[in-house]
Amino acid sequence: MNLANNTLGGTVAPERMMRRASTPPNTAAAALSRPSVQGIDVTTRLCDFAIVSFTVDPKRLRALLPSFLEPDVFTLADGSERALVSAVPFRDADFRMVCLPGLRFAFNQINYRAYVKNRGERAVWFFGTMLGTPLVAVPRYGWKLPWHGAHIEVRARWEQHRCVDFVLDARGAWGTALLRCSGTAEPAGLLDGFATTEETSLVLTHPLRGYYRRRDGRLGTYAVWHERLEMTRGVVRTARFSVFEDLGLVRQDARVHSVLLQQETELIIQLPPQTL
Protein backbone atom coordinates (compact mmCIF):
# COMPACT_ATOMS: atom_id res chain seq x y z
CA MET A 1 0.00 0.00 0.00
CA ASN A 2 2.78 2.36 0.69
CA LEU A 3 3.44 5.29 -1.56
CA ALA A 4 6.19 7.82 -1.23
CA ASN A 5 7.33 10.84 -3.17
CA ASN A 6 9.60 10.42 -6.16
CA THR A 7 12.74 12.03 -7.51
CA LEU A 8 11.55 13.01 -10.97
CA GLY A 9 11.36 16.75 -10.37
CA GLY A 10 7.67 16.96 -9.46
CA THR A 11 5.89 19.50 -7.28
CA VAL A 12 6.52 17.79 -3.94
CA ALA A 13 7.52 20.28 -1.27
CA PRO A 14 10.72 19.18 0.54
CA GLU A 15 9.16 19.51 3.97
CA ARG A 16 6.37 17.11 2.97
CA MET A 17 8.64 14.40 1.56
CA MET A 18 9.21 11.10 3.32
CA ARG A 19 12.98 11.11 3.18
CA ARG A 20 14.76 7.93 2.18
CA ALA A 21 17.85 6.95 4.12
CA SER A 22 21.06 6.41 2.15
CA THR A 23 20.79 2.64 2.45
CA PRO A 24 20.17 -0.06 -0.18
CA PRO A 25 16.59 -0.19 -1.58
CA ASN A 26 15.74 -3.45 0.19
CA THR A 27 16.66 -2.15 3.66
CA ALA A 28 15.66 1.51 3.56
CA ALA A 29 12.13 0.88 4.88
CA ALA A 30 13.56 0.00 8.27
CA ALA A 31 15.01 3.53 8.52
CA LEU A 32 11.68 5.36 8.19
CA SER A 33 10.28 6.78 11.41
CA ARG A 34 6.71 7.86 12.04
CA PRO A 35 6.12 11.18 10.22
CA SER A 36 4.44 14.17 11.81
CA VAL A 37 0.86 14.84 10.69
CA GLN A 38 -1.00 18.07 10.11
CA GLY A 39 -3.85 19.70 8.21
CA ILE A 40 -5.76 17.30 5.99
CA ASP A 41 -3.37 14.39 6.60
CA VAL A 42 -5.35 11.26 7.43
CA THR A 43 -4.90 8.63 10.12
CA THR A 44 -6.84 5.38 9.96
CA ARG A 45 -6.87 1.86 11.33
CA LEU A 46 -6.72 -0.86 8.69
CA CYS A 47 -8.43 -4.11 9.69
CA ASP A 48 -8.62 -7.51 7.97
CA PHE A 49 -5.67 -6.57 5.78
CA ALA A 50 -4.65 -8.95 2.97
CA ILE A 51 -2.05 -8.95 0.19
CA VAL A 52 -2.95 -11.34 -2.65
CA SER A 53 -0.12 -11.65 -5.17
CA PHE A 54 0.13 -13.16 -8.66
CA THR A 55 3.13 -13.67 -10.93
CA VAL A 56 2.79 -12.07 -14.38
CA ASP A 57 4.65 -11.82 -17.67
CA PRO A 58 7.17 -8.93 -17.31
CA LYS A 59 6.66 -7.91 -20.95
CA ARG A 60 2.91 -7.60 -20.50
CA LEU A 61 3.41 -5.52 -17.37
CA ARG A 62 6.04 -3.33 -19.06
CA ALA A 63 3.52 -2.36 -21.74
CA LEU A 64 1.26 -0.86 -19.03
CA LEU A 65 3.94 1.26 -17.31
CA PRO A 66 5.26 4.76 -18.01
CA SER A 67 8.65 4.87 -19.71
CA PHE A 68 10.70 5.56 -16.57
CA LEU A 69 9.53 2.39 -14.80
CA GLU A 70 10.54 -1.24 -15.39
CA PRO A 71 8.98 -4.38 -13.92
CA ASP A 72 10.80 -5.76 -10.89
CA VAL A 73 11.67 -9.24 -12.16
CA PHE A 74 12.00 -12.25 -9.84
CA THR A 75 13.46 -15.67 -10.63
CA LEU A 76 11.16 -18.37 -9.30
CA ALA A 77 12.14 -21.80 -8.06
CA ASP A 78 11.24 -23.31 -11.46
CA GLY A 79 13.75 -20.97 -13.16
CA SER A 80 11.15 -18.71 -14.80
CA GLU A 81 11.48 -14.92 -14.63
CA ARG A 82 8.26 -13.25 -13.54
CA ALA A 83 6.96 -9.92 -12.30
CA LEU A 84 4.49 -9.55 -9.43
CA VAL A 85 1.18 -7.75 -8.94
CA SER A 86 -0.98 -7.64 -5.81
CA ALA A 87 -4.56 -6.91 -4.85
CA VAL A 88 -4.76 -5.46 -1.33
CA PRO A 89 -8.21 -5.52 0.32
CA PHE A 90 -8.90 -4.18 3.82
CA ARG A 91 -11.35 -2.31 6.02
CA ASP A 92 -10.74 1.34 6.93
CA ALA A 93 -12.14 1.25 10.46
CA ASP A 94 -11.43 4.76 11.77
CA PHE A 95 -10.69 7.13 8.88
CA ARG A 96 -10.25 10.77 9.98
CA MET A 97 -8.42 13.95 9.03
CA VAL A 98 -6.03 15.52 11.53
CA CYS A 99 -7.80 18.89 11.29
CA LEU A 100 -11.25 17.30 11.88
CA PRO A 101 -10.65 14.55 14.48
CA GLY A 102 -14.32 14.30 15.41
CA LEU A 103 -15.38 13.40 11.86
CA ARG A 104 -14.72 9.68 11.35
CA PHE A 105 -15.62 7.19 8.64
CA ALA A 106 -15.53 3.45 8.03
CA PHE A 107 -15.49 1.76 4.61
CA ASN A 108 -13.87 -1.03 2.61
CA GLN A 109 -11.12 -0.68 0.02
CA ILE A 110 -9.05 -2.65 -2.52
CA ASN A 111 -5.75 -1.36 -3.95
CA TYR A 112 -4.27 -2.85 -7.13
CA ARG A 113 -0.51 -2.52 -7.54
CA ALA A 114 2.56 -3.82 -9.37
CA TYR A 115 6.14 -4.03 -8.15
CA VAL A 116 8.50 -2.01 -10.33
CA LYS A 117 11.88 -0.27 -10.46
CA ASN A 118 12.81 3.32 -11.19
CA ARG A 119 16.50 3.47 -12.18
CA GLY A 120 17.21 0.45 -10.02
CA GLU A 121 15.22 1.66 -7.02
CA ARG A 122 12.22 -0.45 -6.07
CA ALA A 123 8.80 1.15 -6.18
CA VAL A 124 5.14 0.33 -6.75
CA TRP A 125 2.83 1.27 -9.61
CA PHE A 126 -0.83 1.65 -8.70
CA PHE A 127 -3.33 0.67 -11.38
CA GLY A 128 -6.13 2.02 -9.21
CA THR A 129 -8.31 1.61 -6.15
CA MET A 130 -11.85 0.43 -5.49
CA LEU A 131 -13.56 2.26 -2.62
CA GLY A 132 -16.83 1.24 -0.98
CA THR A 133 -18.14 4.67 0.00
CA PRO A 134 -19.55 7.81 -1.69
CA LEU A 135 -16.42 9.55 -0.34
CA VAL A 136 -14.68 8.15 -3.44
CA ALA A 137 -15.84 11.34 -5.18
CA VAL A 138 -13.22 13.38 -3.29
CA PRO A 139 -10.07 11.62 -4.62
CA ARG A 140 -11.69 10.72 -7.95
CA TYR A 141 -12.90 14.18 -8.95
CA GLY A 142 -11.01 16.50 -6.63
CA TRP A 143 -7.55 15.02 -7.15
CA LYS A 144 -8.14 12.98 -10.36
CA LEU A 145 -6.96 9.77 -8.69
CA PRO A 146 -7.73 6.46 -10.46
CA TRP A 147 -10.20 5.50 -7.73
CA HIS A 148 -13.51 3.83 -8.48
CA GLY A 149 -16.71 3.38 -6.50
CA ALA A 150 -17.78 -0.19 -5.77
CA HIS A 151 -19.78 -2.35 -3.41
CA ILE A 152 -17.15 -4.13 -1.29
CA GLU A 153 -17.73 -6.69 1.44
CA VAL A 154 -14.80 -7.75 3.64
CA ARG A 155 -15.38 -10.25 6.45
CA ALA A 156 -12.79 -12.03 8.52
CA ARG A 157 -12.84 -14.17 11.66
CA TRP A 158 -9.76 -14.26 13.87
CA GLU A 159 -8.60 -16.45 16.72
CA GLN A 160 -5.74 -14.74 18.49
CA HIS A 161 -3.63 -13.51 15.55
CA ARG A 162 -4.64 -16.29 13.14
CA CYS A 163 -7.26 -15.63 10.51
CA VAL A 164 -9.72 -18.53 10.60
CA ASP A 165 -11.66 -17.32 7.56
CA PHE A 166 -11.37 -14.39 5.12
CA VAL A 167 -14.11 -13.43 2.65
CA LEU A 168 -14.00 -10.68 0.00
CA ASP A 169 -16.77 -9.87 -2.48
CA ALA A 170 -16.62 -6.71 -4.60
CA ARG A 171 -18.40 -5.45 -7.68
CA GLY A 172 -18.42 -2.15 -9.50
CA ALA A 173 -18.11 -0.51 -12.91
CA TRP A 174 -14.32 -0.99 -12.86
CA GLY A 175 -14.37 -4.68 -11.98
CA THR A 176 -15.18 -7.49 -9.56
CA ALA A 177 -13.21 -9.32 -6.90
CA LEU A 178 -13.72 -12.62 -5.10
CA LEU A 179 -11.50 -14.08 -2.39
CA ARG A 180 -11.98 -17.03 -0.07
CA CYS A 181 -9.05 -18.00 2.10
CA SER A 182 -7.97 -18.90 5.60
CA GLY A 183 -4.86 -18.06 7.58
CA THR A 184 -2.11 -20.01 9.25
CA ALA A 185 0.18 -19.26 12.17
CA GLU A 186 3.15 -19.33 9.79
CA PRO A 187 5.01 -16.01 9.30
CA ALA A 188 5.40 -14.66 5.76
CA GLY A 189 9.03 -15.81 5.81
CA LEU A 190 10.82 -16.48 2.53
CA LEU A 191 8.51 -16.59 -0.49
CA ASP A 192 9.26 -17.92 -3.97
CA GLY A 193 11.37 -15.51 -6.03
CA PHE A 194 12.99 -13.64 -3.14
CA ALA A 195 16.53 -13.97 -1.83
CA THR A 196 15.82 -13.37 1.87
CA THR A 197 12.96 -13.02 4.33
CA GLU A 198 13.84 -9.33 4.66
CA GLU A 199 13.49 -8.80 0.92
CA THR A 200 10.17 -10.66 0.95
CA SER A 201 8.84 -8.43 3.71
CA LEU A 202 10.01 -5.10 2.36
CA VAL A 203 9.02 -5.68 -1.27
CA LEU A 204 5.54 -7.05 -0.61
CA THR A 205 4.50 -5.30 2.61
CA HIS A 206 6.52 -2.11 2.81
CA PRO A 207 7.32 -0.56 -0.59
CA LEU A 208 8.65 2.97 -0.21
CA ARG A 209 7.92 4.73 -3.48
CA GLY A 210 4.80 4.66 -5.60
CA TYR A 211 3.38 6.17 -8.78
CA TYR A 212 0.05 6.22 -10.58
CA ARG A 213 -1.57 7.75 -13.65
CA ARG A 214 -4.22 10.32 -12.86
CA ARG A 215 -7.58 10.25 -14.60
CA ASP A 216 -6.45 13.22 -16.71
CA GLY A 217 -3.39 11.30 -17.94
CA ARG A 218 -0.78 13.04 -15.80
CA LEU A 219 1.45 11.17 -13.36
CA GLY A 220 1.08 11.58 -9.62
CA THR A 221 2.25 10.39 -6.22
CA TYR A 222 1.25 10.54 -2.57
CA ALA A 223 2.80 9.25 0.62
CA VAL A 224 1.59 6.91 3.36
CA TRP A 225 3.27 5.35 6.39
CA HIS A 226 2.73 2.36 8.66
CA GLU A 227 4.81 0.27 11.00
CA ARG A 228 6.60 -2.77 9.65
CA LEU A 229 3.91 -5.40 9.18
CA GLU A 230 4.05 -8.85 10.76
CA MET A 231 1.93 -10.80 8.31
CA THR A 232 1.15 -14.51 8.25
CA ARG A 233 0.61 -16.81 5.30
CA GLY A 234 -2.85 -17.63 4.01
CA VAL A 235 -4.27 -20.64 2.17
CA VAL A 236 -6.41 -19.79 -0.87
CA ARG A 237 -9.61 -21.55 -1.84
CA THR A 238 -10.76 -19.03 -4.49
CA ALA A 239 -9.16 -15.84 -5.81
CA ARG A 240 -10.44 -13.83 -8.79
CA PHE A 241 -9.66 -10.19 -9.55
CA SER A 242 -11.12 -9.06 -12.86
CA VAL A 243 -9.04 -5.86 -12.89
CA PHE A 244 -5.89 -7.91 -13.46
CA GLU A 245 -7.72 -10.17 -15.92
CA ASP A 246 -9.01 -7.19 -17.94
CA LEU A 247 -5.48 -5.75 -18.07
CA GLY A 248 -4.30 -9.00 -19.66
CA LEU A 249 -1.98 -9.80 -16.77
CA VAL A 250 -3.71 -12.72 -15.02
CA ARG A 251 -5.79 -15.57 -16.42
CA GLN A 252 -9.04 -16.63 -14.80
CA ASP A 253 -7.45 -19.90 -13.67
CA ALA A 254 -4.16 -18.33 -12.54
CA ARG A 255 -2.54 -19.71 -9.41
CA VAL A 256 -1.95 -17.28 -6.57
CA HIS A 257 1.72 -16.67 -5.74
CA SER A 258 0.98 -15.87 -2.09
CA VAL A 259 -1.59 -14.53 0.36
CA LEU A 260 -0.46 -12.61 3.43
CA LEU A 261 -2.81 -11.57 6.24
CA GLN A 262 -2.74 -9.20 9.22
CA GLN A 263 -5.52 -8.38 11.65
CA GLU A 264 -4.87 -4.64 11.85
CA THR A 265 -2.34 -1.83 11.57
CA GLU A 266 -2.34 1.96 11.79
CA LEU A 267 -1.93 3.97 8.59
CA ILE A 268 -0.99 7.61 7.98
CA ILE A 269 -1.81 9.23 4.60
CA GLN A 270 -0.01 12.48 3.82
CA LEU A 271 -2.27 14.75 1.77
CA PRO A 272 -2.85 16.29 -0.68
CA PRO A 273 -1.37 14.01 -3.34
CA GLN A 274 1.23 15.55 -5.65
CA THR A 275 1.31 15.90 -9.42
CA LEU A 276 4.57 15.32 -11.29
N, C-alpha and C positions, 0 to 999 in steps of 0.2 A: 503494500500500500504506500510505502513511503515515497515522497517526492521531495526533491530539493532543488535549489536554484542552480543554473547552469553557468558555463563560462563562455557563452557565445556572443557576449556583448549586448545582452538584452537590457531591459529597463529596471532590473532588480536593484533596489537601493542597498548599498553595502551594509547598512545597519540592520537590514531585514534578512540578510543572507544567513543560512546555516553553514558556518564555515567548516571546511573539510580539513582535518589534520593532515600534515605532510607524511602520511603513512601509506603503504600499499593499498590498492582499492579493496582488497578482500579483508582488511583489518581496520579500515578507517571508521566503520560504524561504531566500534567500541570506544572511540575517542569522543563521540558526540555526547554532550551533557544536555540536560533539560533546558530548552530555551525559555526566555522570559516571554510573557504574553501581554497583549495590550489591545485596546480598541476593539475591532471586529474579529480578532483571532478567536478561534473556537476551541473549546475543550469538550471531550465526549468520552463515554465509556463504551468500548466495543465489546459485545457479548456474542457467544456462539460463533467464534471467528474461525474460518476455514480457508485454507489455500489448496486449491485443486489444480494440479499441474499436468500438462500434456507435452510430449515431445512433438516437434513439428519440423518440416523440411526447412532448413535455413534459407534456401533460395526463395521459397514462397513467402517467408517472413520478410526477407530483404525487400521484396517488391512492394511491401506495404509501409516501409519506413522512409522518413526523409533522408536526404543524401548523406548527412553527417553521422548517421547511425548505422551500425552493423549488428547483425544478430550475434549474441554471445553463444558460441558453439561449444557443445560438450560431447566428449567421446564416451559412449555408453559401454557397458560390459561386453556387448556383442560386437564392438568395434565400429559401430555406425556413428556418424557425426550428426548431431541433432541440436536444434534450438529448443527453447522452452517458453511456453505461455502458461498463464495461470488465471483462473477465475477465483475471486476472493469475496465470498458472501459473509455477511455479519449483520448484527443488530446494533444500531446506534441507540443506546439506552438512555443517554442523558446529554443530549446535544444542546450546547448553549454558547452564546457569545460572551466574551469577557466583559464588554460594556453593558450587557443586559443579563446579568446572572440569574434574574428571577424568571426569565423567559426560556423554558426548556422544552425540548421535543424528543420524540422517540419514533424511529422508523427503521426500515430494513434497506440494505444496500448490497450491490454486487459490483466490484471493480474487475475490469478485464485488462490484463497487462502482459507484456512480453519483456524478456530479459535481453538487453542489448549492450553495446559498447559505443562510447564516444571517444575516439582517439585512444583506445586502449582502456579507458576508464569505464567500469561497469555502471549501468544505469537501467531504468525501466521506461518502456514506451507504453502509454495508456491508450488503448483503443477507445475506451469510453466507460461509462458508469450507468447502471440502472438504479434508480432511486424510487422507493415506495412511498412517496409523499408529494403533495402539491408544492412543497417547498422546492422541488426540482426546478421550478420556474426561475428562481433566483440565479443559480449558476448557469442554467441553460440560456436564458435570455439576457440576464444582466452582465455576465462575464463570458458568454459564448462558449462555455465548456461543452464537451461532447457527452452530456449527461441526458438521460432519457427516463421519462416516467414509466412506471411499471407496477403491477401488482406483485408483491414479493412476500412469500411466507417463509420464515426461518423458524424451525423448532428444534430444540436439542434437549436431551435429558442427560444429566451428569450424576455420577457417583464419585464423590471426592473430586479428583481432577481428571477422571476418565469419562469420556463421552460415551454413554451407553448407546445413544441413537441420535442421528443428525438427519434432518429432513429439510430440503429446500425445494420450493416450487415458485417459479416466476414466469410471468408472461406480460408482454407489452409489445408496442409497435416495433421496437428495435430487435426483439428476440425473446426466446424462452429459455428456461433453465430448469433442470431436474437433477437432484442429488439425493441419494440414499446411501448412508454409510454409518459406520460405528467406529468408535475409537479403541485404542489399546493403551496400555500403560507404558509403551515403548517410546523413548525419546526420538526426536526426528533423526538424530545420529547422522551417519554417512549414507547419502542417497546416490543412486546410480548416476554416473556422469561427473561427480564431484571428487576432488582430490582429498579433502579433509572434512571433518564434521563442522569446523569453523566456516569453511567455504560454503557448505550446504546451508548453514544457518544464515549467513550474511547475504547470500545471493537471493534465497527464496523468501526470507522473513524480514530482512532489514536493508533493502536497497536504498542507496543514498540520493541518487539523482534521478529525476524523471521528467519526461516530456510528453506532450500531447498536441494534436492538431485541433485548433478551435473550430467552431462551426462556421466561421467566416474564412477558413483556410489558413489563417496565421498560426504560428507555433506559440505555445505557451508553457508555463511551468508554475507550480506552487509548491510550498513546503509543508511537510507534516513531521511529527516526531512521536515516537513511543519508546518505551524501554525495550531492551533486548527480550524477544519473545522466547518462551520455553514451551515449544509445541510438541505434541505427541503424534505418532503415526495413526492414520485411520485405515479402515478396510472398506473398500467401495463395493456396493451392490449395484448401483446404477449411477451414471454420470453423463449428462447430456447438456451441452451449452451451444445453442444454435448460433450465437454470435461468432464463435470460432469456426463452426461449420460453414456459415454464410461467407466468411472471409476466405474460405478455401484452405484453412490450416489444419482442421481436424475432421476426420471422417465420423460418421454416425456411430460406427462400431469401434472407434479408437480406444485403446487401452489407456487408462490413467497412469501417468508416471508416478504420482504420489499424492496423498492427501494428508495434510497436517492440520491439527485442531488445537484450539486453546479456548478456555472458558471465558476469559475476559482480559482486557488490557486498557489502559488509558491512552487516549490519542489527543495530540495538539495539532490544529490546522492553522497555519499562519496565512492570514488573508490581508488584502485581496490577492488573487493570483496575478502573475506577471505575464506580460506579452513580450516575446522576443522581437 
